[in-house]
Amino acid sequence: KWGTTIPVEGHDELSSLASTLNFLSQQLQKQEELRKNLMQDLGHELRTPLTTLRSHIQAFYDGLWEPNRERLYSCLEEIQRFEALVTSVETLYEADIAPAASPPDLPLTDLNHVAQSAIQLFEPRCAEAGIRLELRTSDAPVRVAAQAQHVSQILWNLLDNAVKFTPHGGNIVVEVGSQDGKPFLSVKDSGVGIPETEIDNIFERFYRVDKSRDRKTGGSGLGLAIVKRLVELSGGSVQVKSRVGQGSTFTVMWPK
Ligand code: ADP
């Protein structure tokens, strides 16, 4: 039966084969469990904006509400949330099926360029949110063996979070450089911070520290899962340092 453990008695080849089969069976069970949870979370996430949208439109239809600009805008926001979620799921799927590659098969991307374009994109949003945005680039090019589009997405997601979780009057610093020959990219914010016990969880798919508050910020709960996967694809790693009430720093580092 599926999930049964084969008893391992001796130390001969057959026992070793049985151990391997037991291990594989456990792994498959874990994967299956993960898949089921993901489907459940996805269903839940998709339902939330749809429920709001449905009740708004029902109220217009029943004549209980006048579809004024404000109410229509709130419908638009729910549609945007839905779209953002679908885009994130697609991005994650593409990143999931993309094979991990190593330097000769990857283009060289200058982190300075990626950071400069991202800053331009985020400047208006930060200005509107009353956040000071600073870029510290390196004089020399800082090249990593990674798809430019992936690096842009990584930085975009980190910046998006930094803006969402930093209150008015705060600041964000994006830094590009290399340490011991290893290229890095960091996003530091003076925002709400993340409790130490949550740091390991935040990269999980659909995980949010504060379920109700974080949902209101409009995130899909997939941003950091995408970051993690894209960083892994180019052989890098991501580190977080954070203090509640003081801010967070996300650093992505690549091999030499
Ligand atoms: P979301 O779409 O909700 O932002 P993410 O996967 O990007 O999802 O992040 C997961 C959770 O990690 C967020 O909901 C938030 O609780 C926490 N988080 C991520 N970045 C930051 C940050 N810069 N400051 C504080 N909390 C953060």
Boltz pocket constraint, residues with backbone or C-beta under 6 A from the ligand:
constraints:
  - pocket:
      binder: B
      contacts: [[A, 157], [A, 158], [A, 161], [A, 162], [A, 165], [A, 189], [A, 191], [A, 192], [A, 193], [A, 194], [A, 202], [A, 203], [A, 204], [A, 207], [A, 208], [A, 209], [A, 210], [A, 214], [A, 215], [A, 218], [A, 219], [A, 220], [A, 221], [A, 222], [A, 223], [A, 224], [A, 225], [A, 248]]
      max_distance: 6.0
